Amino acid sequence: MLSGSAIARVLLLILVAALGAVLVQYHWQTSAPPPEPPTVEAPTPVQPVAPAPSRSTLQAPAAPPPDAPAPTRADPEPRPVPGAPEPPIPAAPPSPETGSPAQAEDEIAAAEANAGPRAVDGVDLNTASVEALNRLKGGGAIGRAIVQHRPYATVDQLLTKRVLSRAVFQRIKDQVTVR
């Protein structure tokens, strides 16, 4: 059980800590620059809408003469709405060089079949430079640690030698190799 004087000291210590926290909070708020107000774009003016024609005044639009230039749209390109899905990209018409899309796919398949063996993707852990290892996507500055623990027989030795954490290893394991 605590004596009365010990309880008084604990309460005094709590009061001093609270006062210190309040002073730090006040100093932090007064020393920070005020946040800049957000910029607001001016609203675009609303174009008046013409009244809808009655049924009695509806007529078929007159066809433009064949030598007349195509009408151009006065409105600017529509702006994409944030969060809206991207519109699909229309397929390109077949060019005279490639013919139909099926023919182009056949040419690609033939080129892949005639190509030599693909190069092994990945950075070699035993020969790559520190800069090349640091450029691995999702790895950060890991090059020096990898170089210090060379040589490696397998990629898994990055974990068994405790060079990288499991999270970093999972992000880079498909980008590295050992030859």
Secondary structure, DSSP 8 states (H G I E B T S, - for coil): ---HHHHHHHHHHHHHHHHHHHHHHHHHHHHS----------------------GGG--------TTS------S------TT------------TTT-SHHHHHHHHHHHHHHS------SEETTT--HHHHHTSTTT-S-HHHHHHT---SSTTHHHHTT-S-HHHHHHHGGGEE--
